[in-house]
């Protein structure tokens, strides 16, 4: 295997002819499924059932529609595999491969798929709940929300990795991500009517950020929560033990001062044992000797 070791960061870069998989399983499945869905919907959309075209039926069922305007729960999943045009599909798939390939190689396929779907569904929820506050909402399609989640994960995991804008201008991944998120936030808040679901992008990035913070245990309130939970647990244990100690205490357990054995009596009993043996002791003397041994232990 051939790797490239960075001198100022902890990561390995896969080469084109060795090292990490060039098309890991989930990336490969997502690329194939997105391309297949696009061409199948384009092909079957040409057919008709009675007076309705299949294209109109597909467009009414699978994109993500606003709440109360054709929304169905499955659309939070299916909209990620629908695209509005070939260029839309092409740019999303190139970005998925460029930034997602190394994430899946590092994380593993299961974690990457979970992350990708979480970002896509989070982007859909952001489109449903937040986008209508700033602009008129319409049907949404595309994997861009999930792709933005992948982008922010790449920037957080490999912040110093150079990215070449238009293959010419190098910029570190952290600044590249900040720039893109800033542009999306500005476009979303100003309500530009460019037909782009900016809040889907922002929602996917936000879900990805929270996902990674939880995964890396870096949430700011987590330490406070752990400290509070530890203190509460300690108080419960102290309270429980104190209660048990009080409730288990009995008056009969307290020795009577008259029954206390002094050292002189112990010496006399030991002398008797040395002269006549242990069997010569009375029951009372045996009890005194036993009580004295317990206090010493």
TATA-V575297 format. One line per field, one symbol per residue. phi: phi as a letter, one per 40 degrees, with the letter a starting at -180 (. if undefined). psi: psi as a letter, one per 20 degrees, with the letter a starting at -180 (. if undefined). A space follows every 50 residues. Layout:
phi: ???
psi: ???
//
This chain:
phi: .bbbcccbacabbcccbigcccbcdcdccccccccccccccccccccbbg cbccccccccbccccccgbhcbccccbcccbbbcaccdcccccccdcccc dcccccchcccccdcdccccccccccccbbdccbaccacbbhcccccccc cccccccbccccbccfgbccacdcccccccccccccccccgcccgbcccc ccccccccccdcccccfbcccccccccccccccccccccccccccccccb ccccccdccccccccccccccccccbgcccccccccccccccccccc
psi: qprooqijrnrppqrhkrcrphnrgggghggggggggghghhghiirqoc ipqhhhggiighroqqpjljpqhihhghhijqqirhhggggghggggghh ghghhghqgggggggghggghhgghhhhhghiihrpqaqpqqjhghhhgh ghgghhhmhjpppopkjgoqqqhghggggghggggghghilpljjpnhhg ghggggggggghhghjljphiggggggghggghghggggghggggghipq hiipqphhipprhghgghghhhhhgirhiiqrhghhgghghhhhhh.
//
